[in-house]
């Protein structure tokens, strides 16, 4: 008897969450395509230019773009009503170090 009475509330709850989940799913493919296009382009460009040292800065840009897409994805999950995912802790560049050392900090982080 209890199983039958809880079924309508389950269906109502599913329909209540549907707009947020539908928005999450419909935006998933375009955002994933944009993210992969940006990331693959920057990594390919960075690896090909690493000989000229400019590629290291392009690779840092690729990692920062990937972080931004990860932040966007966590926000989308939160708005869809899913449990929050903790943001990673990124290393903070030491201000006493030089410009190049501070700029290349994301390349030294294993989680990037």
C-alpha positions in Angstrom: 0.0 0.0 0.0 2.8 2.4 0.9 4.6 1.7 -2.5 1.5 2.7 -4.5 1.0 6.0 -2.6 4.6 7.1 -3.1 4.5 6.5 -6.9 2.6 9.7 -7.8 5.0 11.9 -5.8 8.0 10.2 -7.6 6.4 11.1 -11.0 5.7 14.6 -9.9 9.3 15.0 -8.7 10.7 13.7 -12.0 8.6 16.2 -14.0 9.6 19.0 -11.6 13.3 18.3 -12.3 12.8 17.8 -16.1 13.3 21.5 -17.3 16.7 21.8 -15.6 17.9 18.4 -16.8 16.6 19.0 -20.3 18.5 22.3 -20.4 21.6 20.5 -19.3 21.3 17.8 -21.9 20.5 20.1 -24.8 23.4 22.4 -24.2 25.8 19.5 -23.6 26.7 18.7 -27.2 27.4 22.3 -28.4 29.5 23.1 -25.3 31.4 19.9 -25.6 32.1 20.5 -29.3 33.3 24.0 -28.6 35.5 22.9 -25.7 37.1 20.1 -27.7 37.7 22.4 -30.7 39.4 25.0 -28.6 41.4 22.5 -26.5 42.6 20.4 -29.5 43.5 23.5 -31.5 45.5 25.1 -28.7 47.3 21.9 -27.8 48.2 21.2 -31.4 49.4 24.7 -31.9 51.3 24.7 -28.6 53.1 21.4 -29.3 54.1 22.5 -32.8 55.4 25.9 -31.5 57.1 24.5 -28.4 60.4 24.5 -30.3 60.2 28.3 -30.5 59.3 28.6 -26.8 56.1 30.4 -27.7 54.3 27.0 -27.6 54.8 26.8 -23.8 52.6 29.9 -23.4 50.0 28.5 -25.8 49.9 25.3 -23.8 49.3 27.3 -20.6 46.5 29.0 -22.4 45.1 25.5 -23.4 45.2 24.4 -19.7 43.5 27.6 -18.6 40.8 27.2 -21.2 40.2 23.6 -20.0 39.9 24.9 -16.5 37.3 27.4 -17.7 35.3 24.7 -19.4 35.5 22.6 -16.2 34.2 25.5 -14.2 31.3 25.9 -16.7 30.5 22.3 -16.4 30.4 22.3 -12.6 28.1 25.3 -12.8 25.8 23.6 -15.3 25.6 20.6 -13.1 24.7 22.7 -10.1 21.9 24.5 -12.0 20.5 21.2 -13.2 19.9 20.3 -9.6 22.8 17.8 -9.2 25.0 17.6 -6.2 27.8 20.2 -6.1 31.3 19.1 -7.1 34.2 20.6 -5.2 36.4 22.9 -7.2 40.0 21.8 -7.5 42.7 23.8 -5.7 45.1 25.2 -8.2 48.6 26.3 -7.2 49.0 30.0 -6.8 52.1 31.5 -8.5 54.7 32.9 -6.2 54.8 36.7 -6.8 58.5 36.7 -5.8 59.4 34.5 -8.8 60.0 35.8 -12.4 57.4 36.4 -15.1 58.1 33.2 -16.9 58.1 31.0 -13.8 54.7 32.5 -12.7 53.2 32.1 -16.2 54.3 28.5 -16.5 52.9 27.5 -13.1 49.9 25.6 -14.6 52.3 23.3 -16.5 54.0 22.2 -13.3 50.7 21.2 -11.7 49.9 17.5 -12.1 46.2 18.1 -11.8 46.0 20.5 -14.8 
